[in-house]
Amino acid sequence: MTVNADTAVHAFAAVDLGATSGRVMIGRVGEGRVELELVTRFPNGPVEHADGLHWDFDALYENVVAGLAEAVRREPGIESIGIDSWAVDYGLLRDGILIAQPFHYRDDRSTRGVDEVHAIVPFAELYRRNGLQFLPFNTLYQYRVDAPLAEADAALLVPDLIAFLLTGEQVAERTNASTTGLLDVHTSQWDVELAGRLGLPTTVLPRLVDPGTVIGTLRPELVARIGAELPVVAVGSHDTASAVVAAPLSSPHAAYISCGTWGLVGLELPEPVVTDAARAANFTNELGVDGRIRFLHNVTGLWLLSETVRAWEAEDGAEIDLPGLLASASDVAGDVPLFDANDPSLSAPGDMPARIAALIGDAAPTTRPAFARSIVESIAAAFADAVRTASALSGRDVDSIHLVGGGSLNRLLCQATADRTGLPVLAGPVEATALGNVLVQARTAGAAPVALERLREIVAATHVPVRYEPR
């Protein structure tokens, strides 16, 4: 803790892991302010093994530990560590040892489990129990085809797995556990009856904890390496849960879009919506911090643009100036053709321009700026549709949209979303996930207010959103 003349600034380390990169950040909280300092950023992505697509988890973990050591070197007063990541993927432990590198959710193995699961428990019943939209990579489908599961002592989602390696404690943080399909959406407890019907061993399901729980302290060997004996605190370990904590929602009628590789579009509600209409619209009910419900729809986000740019760079043998490309896309006159951003054909890596062109057909743009404009406008159209549907299904009118995450820097996307929804878009903060991670730690340490609304006021005061009015 850094002490000034009459104020105290508290420091926390946030480990924030995304599907394409990870980072360690220092968050400083004090005087109604929260600020971030980037310590390290490192790549993350799928690697092909003989049995399918995996994460390079060993490299990921080493980067996390090295980042924490550097954070402590820069800020010796760090008080705790929080970890968030993407959802659904997990590692299996036997006798405390990781059996294999965790599978990547884009590996097609889980699709083999979909029919098996639905043959035992129809999707309509699943939805009433877990409230989750259908995604073929949801954890329970992965579990169904994971033969080593029967030999494991525990299955830990990625942030819980890292927390275990840091502390030796096996837990499941609830916001991320809610994405597995095995958490009862009404009680927020493991649905052991459902697991039994699906032939899944309930012994692998760890003890559930809420955001703000102190999981444990660093193992002695890591204290020596990192340079401090620090507690690891459970935050909203699903990255979207942390992002929504820091989305400075201006009213109960504000929608949010957490936009990066995916666009998570929805509303914060006090209770789940598990109606037949919500199921048909493929809306999900995931847990947020403080028991809130994140009623949302997964829209394929900037993955479409990043994969397209990656293909063009491979074709050119040179890096593309993305800001320049988006500026040129903004200058494209007239309408551009749209495509379904959620089409299943776009879910896997590889040659994204060809697959998008196949969806558009003969009207596919022939210039890269126009093609990029089609991608951005199609994402915005999908966002707009999800906002309207969330409003209709929940019975809650929407008066504004808070777009947070990396997508908030994409001015073309923000304006297109405002135009297509007819609602003002308030963009930022970019680092919403890390901010939410830090604020939950700060609240646990007594260095920030308890109410989520007060935490959001701190974010709004220190990270003023950019407003886009519909044209």
Phi, psi and omega in degrees: 000129178267126183250124175260194185304310182219020179223157177238135175248123182260139184244142181220152178257127179248121172262116186235111187247122177249177185286346178238341178202162175231163177206157171244132183229153171259128175251133179242128185236130177174152178055038179070023182230153171221128181230153181239147172233122177287126178264309180205148175231141183216151182288154175213140181179177183285149172232141183271123173249174182300329183260007175138196186269125181235171165267147173276076189292324180301316179294321180300312181296317179298321177295323178297311182297316179298321179294320178294321178298320178291323178298316180292325177298319180286323186225086183298344183272011179304135187259334180195174181234138173233147185231130171227157179201182172295172187260181167069328184274154191208165172239148180259134179247140169226122184055036177077006181249136177291123184291318182201164175298131182303143175291151176271139184297341178275357171293142188276006183297325186293335180297335178290336181273347184298307182297322180296315180296313184290337176289333180269314180232106181305149185301325180301320178289318177305315183296321179295331184273314186251348176070011186267138171299158177282118169227128188295348180257009176306150192302320184296331174289323176294316179303319186300328183254010183262091184303319180296349179304324182293338182263356187271154173271331183204148171242116184243126174299159192309309180294327177290327178294318178294318177300321178296315181296330179281324190241338186085003181258132180258114178220169173232114179285136194295322184297322179282323177302331181292347179270356184283335187091357181249010176257128178292120185291342182269331183246346184060030175242160176301136177270083185291331178294318178296314179301319179297317179298328181273002179073026181259133182290121181287346180293343181274354183273117186283173175297133180276140176226157179265158172304136184101351177284136173280113184287316182171184178249161183302141174301151182306319181293333178277331174302317180295322183282318184278328174103009178198150177267098190244145170282150171255123185253132174292127174248193168289090193286344165286124187303327178292325177298318177292320180298321181290329174305319184263006173283114188284064185304122188278345178196165176297347181262012179271134172270163176231152170228114174265107194244120172210234174305317173251159170246113180262112191244122180181200184230154172264122185236159178279338184223153178289157175243105184240039179284165176298325180294320178294321177296316180297327179278357179061044174266147184247155176239098179250153181284141171250181176295143181065029175074007176293158176256126172268097180270106191209171177233135176280120175246135175299122187259229187288358170308319182298318180286316183294322178291324177295314179297321178299320178294319179294322178295322177295323179292320183275336187071025182208156180285141179264138176281096185296313177303321178293321178297316181292325176297317177295323178296324178295334182274355180294126183273149174079180181285153173240154180289147179252160174220168180282107182296341181261012181300133182302335181293348183260008188276340184259156176293158172108127174040058180297320180302319182293320182289323176294316179300323179295325178290322182284321181087212186297339183274004182302132180301147182258349177252151182295318177301317180292324179295316178298322178297320177299320179297310183297315180294326179290322175297315180297322178296320178293322176299314182298318179297319181293322178296313180299319182291319178301318179297313182294318184289326183269344185074018182248122176294149180247130181247350180194167180230128174259115180255114184241169181092187184302329180295341181291344176277346182273094185297324178298316180293317181298315180292319179297324178293318176298316182297318187278340175264338187071020182235150175295140176250125176254112189263130177111160008279155178295316185264046183300320183298311180296322178297315178297320177302310182295318184293324176293321175298316181297319178297320178298324180278359182078018183256008180209159180299161181279316187290137178303320182299324178290322177298320180292329176296323177297316179298313182297326181286330185253348178224077187294124182293154172268129186262131176242117178271143177296140179263000000 
